[in-house]
């Protein structure tokens, strides 16, 4: 995806992702304190924000994150993860 290799687009994706994750966190606090049932909304916002966050990262950062996650997982899960 050549479009997401542009630094400005990556920055925009990361910014929108962080705003979305913050919004999801605030919604979860609202659910916790009031009991309002917004679970589907929180799930959708969190998923979309995670996708945007992933699109905003460059290849080097993605590979470092995968390596860090692989180091924390037991060896039985490493083969299926990598």
N, C-alpha and C positions, 0 to 999 in steps of 0.2 A: 504494500500500500504506500505508494509514493507520496500521497497527500499528507500522511501522518508523519513523514520524515521532516517536514518543515518545522522549524523551532517555534514559530509563532503559534502554529496549530497545536503542537504538543503542549505549549504553555497554556493555551486556552482550554484544552482537554483536562489538564491537571487542575486548573483553577475551577472549572465547572464541576469536576469530580469532588474536589474538596468542599465546595459549597453544597453539593448534593449529600455528601456523607455527613456534613455538619447538620443539614436539615433533617436527615434521617435520625441522627442522634437526638436532636431536639424533639422530634416527633416521639421517639421512644421514651424520653423523659415525660412528655405530655401524657403518653399512655400510662406510664408508671404512676403518675400522681393523680390522674383523673379517671382512669379506667375506660377512656374512649377507645373504641375498637377501630384502629387504623393500621392493622397488621399488614394487610395487603399493600397499602400505600407505602409503608416503610420498606417492605420487601422490594417493591418495584423501584423505588428511588435508590435503594442501596445497590441493587443489581445494575441499574443504569450508570450509577456513579462508579462502580467497580470497573465496568466496561470502559468508561471514559478514562479512568485512571490508568488502565492497562494500555490504552491507545496512546496516552500521553508519555509513556516511558520509552526511552530509546533502547536499542538492542543490548548495549553494554549493561545497563541497569537491570534489564530483565534477566540477563544471564547471571548477574551477581545475586539477585534475589532468589533465583532458582537454586543456585549453589548454596546460599545460606539456609534455605528451607530444606534442602537435601541433607545438610549437615545436622539439622535438628531431628530429622526423622530417623527411625530405626532402619537398619540395613534391609529388612524385609520389604519396606515400602520404597526404597530407593530405585529399584529396578523399574517399577511401574511408574514412578514419578518422572524419571529422566527420559 
